[in-house]
Amino acid sequence: MIKNYLLAPGPTPVPARVLLAMAQPLIHHRTPQFSRIFAEAKQGLKEIFQTEQDVLMLAASGTGGMESAVTNLFSPGDEVVVVNGGKFGERWGKIASKYGLKVDEIKVEWGQAVRPAAIQKLLDEKPQIRGIFVQASETSTTVVHPVEEIAKLTRKRDCLLIVDGITAVGVYDIPMDRWGIDVLVTGSQKALMLPPGLAFVALSPRAWEKTKSSKLPRFYFDLAKERENLAKDTTAWTPAISLIIGLREALAMLLKEEGLTNAFARQARQAAATRAAANALDLKLVAPDAPSPATTGIFVASGVDGGKLVAYLRDKMGVTFAGGQDQLKGKIVRIAHLGYVGAFDTVTAIAALEMGLRKFGHPTPLGRGVGAAQEVLMSALPE
């Protein structure tokens, strides 16, 4: 028997009580009973996003939320900037180009964060730019981009800041209203501890104004229509009923029981423990200067095939990490810390990494990384 541990940056583990909530007999979505559940989830999402604005719930993956941000705010020919520092920054560019926007890319070396000065330079040169698209946490490279600093550049311009917060919202402090983010997107299968299938999108007042003049086509992802229905505690189209029931339970765990600040601290601590373990094992970090608390990228030891290592850990040891993509394929592992992940999941992850590296012929000192992680995790032991 192999006990399985899901430690990839999405989907993330789902708590048993959330699974049980979703396993209840189905109820109809156009009923007062569902509307009460929906209203509770709606309010909780505003706390997670740290906004007074509406947070829309779409039956879609996070990419659906990303696409809705493009189609509801822009018109063909609008010029926008895409920060391309990984697979998901690349995705912003693909969506915008598909809908006829003129895309200026700022290419960032994988593992590095964008420099706000590079964005400011482009905005100064091209005042016609109407949007900046960026990841808060670029999952493929495990980097955090400086969203707060970028927001300072867009707040006083006719230029919207659209942020993919899919591995950021609920992971670390990213206050939408206080920073001045115009659009913030996340998905259900990350810090919110649910299966995939829900995208969440919040717009600032000036972003809502832009929806009135946007000329791009939309039907299912019509955010104004969703907002009208949200006010009535329902959705424009058939919602993912069971997921929203689960969402209410997950939000209760995060907000009422753990508390958002404590959740941020827990995930940051596990990320710090993992980085300490990598350093103790003389393994290089993918993003040493701007690491994400959502997931840590680690270069595998020289001579070890990262793809085979990830497959072995998953299939033979029951521990699922993510590997690398594109130029990082076969070179790295990505270990997640977001969502329903605790201290002993982190210890398990490091122990599995040590054993896997040893299995593949690297003379890894067993226990050295685990010990380094435990030193960090000891700081949070209860009195």
VENBEL-V623559 format. One line per field, one symbol per residue. phi: phi as a letter, one per 20 degrees, with the letter a starting at -180 (. if undefined). psi: psi as a letter, one per 40 degrees, with the letter a starting at -180 (. if undefined). Layout:
phi=???
psi=???
This chain:
phi=.deececefpfdgdggffgfffefgfdfedcgfffffffffgffffffflbeefdeddfafgfffffffffedccgngecddedcrfefgfgfffffgeneeddedecgfndefegfffgfffffcfffdaddbefceffdlddeffgffffeegddebedddedfdcfnebfcfgffenfecccbcfedfemcffpcdccccfgfffffffdfdffbcfeefffffgfgfdlbcfcgeegfffffggffffffeedfnffffgffffffffffffffffeldfefcfebfeffbdecfffgndefffffffgfeddmdeddeeclfefmdcccdecenecdgffffggffffgffffgeneffffnffgffffgffgfdfff
psi=hhhihhfifhiiihiddddddeeiiiiiefidddddddddddddddddefieiihihhgiiddddddddddeeiiheihihhhgfaddddddddddddeeihhhhhhhhheiiihddddddddddgeeheihhiidhhddefihigdddddddddeighihhhhfdfdhedihghddddfhdhhiiidfbeefiiiehihhiiiddddddddeheiiicdfhdddddddddefaidihigddddddddddddddddddhdddddddddddddddddddddefhiidgddgihedihhhhiihehhdddddddddddeehhiiaiibeehediihhieiaghadedddddddddddddddeehghhhedddddddddddeehi.
